[in-house]
Amino acid sequence: MISLFVMTAHEMASHIAKQAQYRRLEMNLSQKTLSECSGVSFGVIKKFERTGKISIESLLKIAFALGCLDPFKDLFAKNSYEKMSSLDELLKDKTRRRGRK
């Protein structure tokens, strides 16, 4: 499926940061409290909400503290065979199992 709505990596990072900030405020948490709950430094949280830049490990810690970790487990999930409508499509699936470079 091709998405017609395309964001740049920077736009997506900013969007995720804003969503995290909204969630934090919705839970009535300060940045300092989120820092204590997640184990991510106050400065990193502040920078993340301002710029969208953060390490994946810190992002996952924040997501856990905000109760939003579950969607990450399916982030790079393999395409479901339930979407294929016939046995012919299943047999034509020639998805590479290894990269060359």
N, C-alpha and C positions, 0 to 999 in steps of 0.2 A: 504494500500500500504506500503510495506516495503522498506525503504531506504537502499541502500548498502553503502552509504557514511555516516559514523558515526563519529561525533566529540565528544570529551569529553566536559563536561560543561566548563572547563577552556579554551579549544581550541575555543569553540563557543563564549565565552565572549571576548577573544582576537580578534577573527574575527570581531565581532560587533564593538569593539573599533576601529579597523583599518578602517572599513567601515565608521564609524562616522568621523574619522580623515580625510579620503580622501574626504568625502563630505564637511567638514569644509574648507579644502584647496581649493576644487573646487569652493566654494563660496567666496574664497579669504578672509576668516575670520581668525583672530588670536584667540588663546585660550582666551585671555582677552576679545575680542569683543564678542565671543560666550558666555562667562561667563556673560557679561552684558545683552546680548539679552535673555538668557535662565533663568537667575536668579539662576544659579548653580555656586558655588564658583569656582574661578580660580584653586585652589588646587585640587578640586574634578575632574575637567575636565582634568587637568594634570595627575592625578593618573589614571583616567579612560583610557586615551589614552596609558598610559604606561603599565598598568596591566590588564585592562578589568574589574576591580572591581568598582561597582557603585550601588547605590540604584535604585530600579525600578522607584521611583518618579523622581529622577534626570535624569535617562535615558530618561524618557518620556518628560521632559522639554527640554532636548537637542534635542531629535527627533523633537519636535514641532518647535524649533528655526531653525532647519535645513530643515524643510519642509518634514519630513519623519515620521510623527506620524500615518498616515492612516493605514499602514500595521499592527500596533499593535492591532487594533480593531478586527481583525480576527485571532489573535494568537491562541486562544483556541476555535475556532468556532466549533460548532457541525457539524458532518459529514452531508453532503448534501444528501437528499433523491434522488436527481437527479442522483446520482451515482448508485443507485440500478436499476437493469435492469428489475425487474418484481414485481408484487404485492406480490408474494410468498416471495421474499426477504424482502419486506417491513414488512410483517406480522411476519417474523422470527426475526426481530430486537428486541432483548431482552435487550437493553442497560439499565443498572442499572440507576435508577433515584436518589439513595441515597447511600452513603458509609456506611459501617458497623463500621468502626473505625475512 
